Structures are given as structure tokens and as C-alpha cells.
Amino acid sequence: MNDLFAGFVEAAHLVLTLDNDLVEISLRSLQVSVIAVFIASLIGLPLGALLAVARFRYRRTVIALLNSLMGLPPVVVGLVVYLLLSRAGPFGVLDLLFTPTAMIIAQVIIVTPIIASFSHQALRDLWYLYHDLLISIHTSKAQRMKALLWDGRRALLTATLTGFGRAIGEVGAIMIVGGNIDHLTRVLTTAIALEVGKGQFSLALGLGIVLITIAVVINLAVHSLSKTERGGVW
């Protein structure tokens, strides 16, 4: 019990004094996740809007596939990206394996279906409301998508934050394609796993505190935005 308390005290000290290793790992984790979510949003938000307004033959199949990909096992994503980026793979010449870029690619694959699916669900409801109006004024498909994306911006921000929460807590795919290399690809989740394996619980707890804080902030933001949406404020 005393060892556990001492570990928490040491972890709090590392956080409050902004330990160099803790800050470096935290900033790298944020950098990788923010870039990945930004790219995933550029893909997922327009895709969600397109699925909301467009009607084509295999639309329901695409939506079902997108929803299924939300539960894609991260380790499988990591394995596929590893094979693609390895020297024997088709993109091995780019030498991206065990770099932050490889980690970003893996996170984009994991997060994009989440953002696209959530945005489609939100924009589909808006499309039901605006369908007659947007068609009556002879808007193009691109204009309809733009209108939905703008009016649904709060719901889309919620979808993006949900994706970010998924990305920042990812460990399986990141460990495979990043390698958990010190000062290069070590992020919060992989560092926690490493430090626990080494028996260095103080740093692991400090990193855990940072990760939990980020998760709590994201959940509070999502809850606040969702409450605002239910209140009808856009």
C-alpha cells in the first residue's frame, strides 16, 4: 500500500514539474493523433455528407460496411500497414516503417470509419429536415453537402472528438508500425505499456494521469456539445 501511494506521489511530482520525458511523450502523442484525426476528418466528414444526400445502387452496402469498419481490430490494421510499409511490401521504398508517419497512417485507417459513420448519422437527420427546401431551390449535390456540413457543425465536432478519443488511446496498431522507439515513436499508450513491463510505475502512472486527463476533457466536450444539440442550439 505504501509503495502504491509513493508511486502516485512520484507520478504527481513528474506531472507537476513537467518531467522532460513525460512532456516529450505527451506532445508526440498529441501531434500524431491530431494530424491523424485532421486527415481522417477531411475524408470522413465529406463521405458522411455524401452518403446522407446521395442515392446510388450500393449505398446501403457502403453504409453497412462503414459501420462494420468502426469495430476494425487495431492490431489487424497495424499488421496490414506493417506489411504494406515493410521492405518487402509495395511501399517499402518510402522507408516509412517505424516512423510517426506510419503511426499516423494506421490511426487514419482506424479513425476514418468512426468519423464518417457518426457524421452520416447526424447529417442524415438534417437531410430529412432540409430535403424539400434544398431540392426546391435547385441546389447541386455539392451545395447540399456544404449546407449540411455547415448546419451540422456541432454534431460533426462531436464526431471528430470521438475519433480523437479513439486515436489518443490506441496502442495495438501503434506498437506494431511505430516500434515504440525512444525519442522517435514512443507515445503515451506504448510508453505506459513499456514502463509497466520495466517496473517503472511512477512514470507509467504519470503518463496515465495525462492520458486520463485528455480522455476526460474529450468526454466532457462531447457531452457538452451533445447537450447543446439536444437543446436545439446550432
C-alpha positions in Angstrom: 0.0 0.0 0.0 2.8 2.3 0.9 4.6 1.5 -2.4 1.4 2.4 -4.3 1.0 5.7 -2.5 4.6 6.5 -3.1 4.2 5.7 -6.8 1.2 8.1 -7.0 3.2 10.8 -5.2 6.1 10.4 -7.6 3.8 10.4 -10.6 2.1 13.6 -9.4 5.6 15.1 -9.0 6.6 14.2 -12.5 3.4 15.8 -13.9 3.6 19.0 -11.8 7.3 19.5 -12.5 6.8 18.8 -16.3 9.3 16.0 -16.5 11.1 16.1 -19.8 10.3 12.5 -20.8 6.7 12.9 -19.9 6.3 16.2 -21.8 8.1 14.8 -24.9 6.0 11.6 -25.0 2.7 13.5 -24.4 3.4 16.1 -27.1 4.4 13.4 -29.6 1.2 11.5 -28.8 -0.9 14.6 -29.3 0.9 15.5 -32.5 0.4 12.1 -34.1 -3.3 11.9 -33.0 -4.2 15.5 -34.0 -2.7 15.0 -37.5 -4.4 11.6 -37.9 -7.8 13.0 -36.9 -7.4 16.0 -39.1 -6.7 13.8 -42.2 -9.5 11.4 -41.2 -11.9 14.3 -40.9 -11.0 15.6 -44.3 -12.0 12.1 -45.6 -14.8 11.1 -43.2 -16.9 14.3 -43.0 -17.4 14.7 -46.7 -18.0 11.0 -47.0 -20.7 11.1 -44.3 -22.3 14.1 -46.1 -22.2 12.3 -49.4 -23.9 9.2 -48.0 -26.6 11.4 -46.5 -27.6 13.2 -49.7 -26.7 10.8 -52.5 -28.7 7.8 -53.7 -26.9 5.1 -55.6 -27.2 1.4 -56.1 -24.9 0.1 -53.3 -25.4 2.9 -50.9 -26.8 0.7 -48.1 -23.9 -1.7 -48.6 -21.4 1.1 -48.2 -23.1 2.3 -45.1 -23.2 -1.2 -43.6 -19.5 -1.7 -44.4 -18.6 1.6 -42.9 -20.4 0.8 -39.7 -18.7 -2.6 -39.6 -15.3 -0.9 -40.0 -15.9 1.0 -36.8 -15.0 -2.2 -34.9 -12.0 -2.9 -37.0 -9.3 -4.6 -34.7 -6.4 -2.2 -34.4 -3.8 -5.0 -34.4 -5.1 -6.1 -37.8 -4.8 -2.6 -39.1 -1.3 -2.4 -37.7 -0.4 -5.8 -39.3 -1.7 -4.6 -42.7 0.1 -1.3 -42.6 3.3 -3.1 -41.4 3.1 -5.4 -44.4 2.5 -2.6 -46.8 5.3 -0.4 -45.5 7.9 -3.2 -44.8 10.8 -3.5 -47.2 9.1 -6.5 -48.9 5.9 -4.5 -49.3 4.7 -2.3 -52.1 5.5 0.9 -50.2 8.8 -0.3 -48.6 10.8 2.0 -50.8 9.3 5.0 -48.9 11.1 3.8 -45.7 8.1 4.9 -43.5 8.0 1.9 -41.1 8.8 2.7 -37.5 8.2 6.4 -38.0 5.5 8.8 -36.8 4.1 8.8 -40.4 3.4 5.1 -40.2 1.6 5.7 -36.9 -0.5 8.4 -38.5 -1.4 6.2 -41.4 -2.6 3.5 -39.0 -4.6 5.9 -37.0 -6.2 7.4 -40.1 -7.4 4.0 -41.1 -8.8 3.3 -37.7 -10.5 6.7 -37.1 -11.9 7.5 -40.6 -14.8 5.0 -40.4 -15.8 6.3 -37.0 -15.9 9.9 -38.1 -17.7 9.0 -41.3 -20.3 6.8 -39.7 -21.1 9.3 -36.9 -21.2 12.2 -39.3 -23.5 10.3 -41.7 -25.9 9.5 -38.9 -26.1 13.2 -37.8 -26.3 14.6 -41.3 -28.9 12.1 -42.4 -31.3 13.6 -39.8 -30.6 17.1 -41.1 -31.2 15.9 -44.7 -34.7 14.8 -43.7 -35.3 18.3 -42.4 -33.8 20.2 -45.3 -34.6 17.8 -48.2 -37.6 19.6 -49.7 -36.1 23.1 -49.2 -32.7 22.3 -50.8 -34.3 20.5 -53.7 -36.9 23.2 -54.3 -34.2 25.8 -54.8 -32.3 23.6 -57.2 -29.1 23.2 -55.3 -26.4 21.0 -56.6 -25.2 17.9 -54.7 -22.1 19.8 -53.6 -24.1 22.7 -52.3 -26.4 20.4 -50.4 -23.4 18.7 -48.8 -21.9 22.1 -47.9 -25.1 23.2 -46.3 -25.4 20.1 -44.2 -21.8 20.2 -43.1 -22.2 23.8 -42.0 -25.5 23.4 -40.2 -24.4 20.2 -38.6 -21.0 21.5 -37.5 -21.6 20.9 -33.8 -22.6 17.2 -34.4 -19.6 16.9 -36.7 -17.3 18.3 -34.0 -18.7 15.7 -31.7 -17.9 13.0 -34.2 -14.3 14.4 -34.6 -13.7 14.5 -30.9 -15.0 10.9 -30.6 -12.4 9.9 -33.3 -9.7 11.8 -31.4 -10.5 9.9 -28.2 -10.2 6.7 -30.1 -6.9 7.7 -31.7 -5.2 9.0 -28.5 -5.9 5.8 -26.7 -4.7 3.5 -29.5 -1.9 1.1 -28.6 -2.0 -2.1 -30.7 -1.5 -0.7 -34.2 0.8 2.0 -33.0 3.1 -0.6 -31.3 3.3 -2.7 -34.5 4.1 0.1 -37.0 5.8 2.5 -34.7 8.0 0.1 -32.8 7.9 2.2 -29.6 11.3 3.8 -30.3 12.5 6.2 -27.6 12.6 9.9 -28.8 11.0 8.9 -32.1 7.8 6.9 -32.0 7.1 6.5 -28.3 3.6 7.8 -27.3 1.5 7.7 -24.2 -0.1 4.3 -24.6 3.1 2.5 -25.7 5.2 4.2 -23.1 2.8 3.1 -20.4 3.0 -0.5 -21.5 6.8 -0.3 -21.6 7.2 1.3 -18.2 4.9 -1.2 -16.6 6.9 -4.0 -18.1 10.1 -2.4 -16.7 8.5 -1.9 -13.3 8.8 1.9 -13.5 5.3 2.6 -12.2 5.9 6.2 -11.3 6.4 7.3 -14.9 3.7 4.9 -16.1 1.3 6.5 -13.6 2.3 10.0 -14.6 1.7 9.2 -18.3 -1.6 7.6 -17.2 -2.7 10.7 -15.5 -2.0 12.7 -18.6 -3.9 10.2 -20.8 -6.9 10.1 -18.4 -7.0 13.9 -18.3 -7.1 14.1 -22.1 -9.8 11.5 -22.2 -11.9 13.3 -19.5 -11.6 16.6 -21.3 -12.7 15.0 -24.6 -15.7 13.2 -22.9 -16.8 16.5 -21.2 -16.5 18.3 -24.6 -18.6 15.6 -26.3 -21.2 15.6 -23.5 -21.4 19.4 -23.6 -21.8 19.5 -27.4 -24.4 16.7 -27.3 -26.4 18.5 -24.6 -26.3 21.7 -26.7 -27.5 19.8 -29.8 -30.4 18.2 -27.8 -31.3 21.7 -26.8 -31.7 22.7 -30.4 -28.9 25.3 -30.4 -26.8 25.3 -33.6 
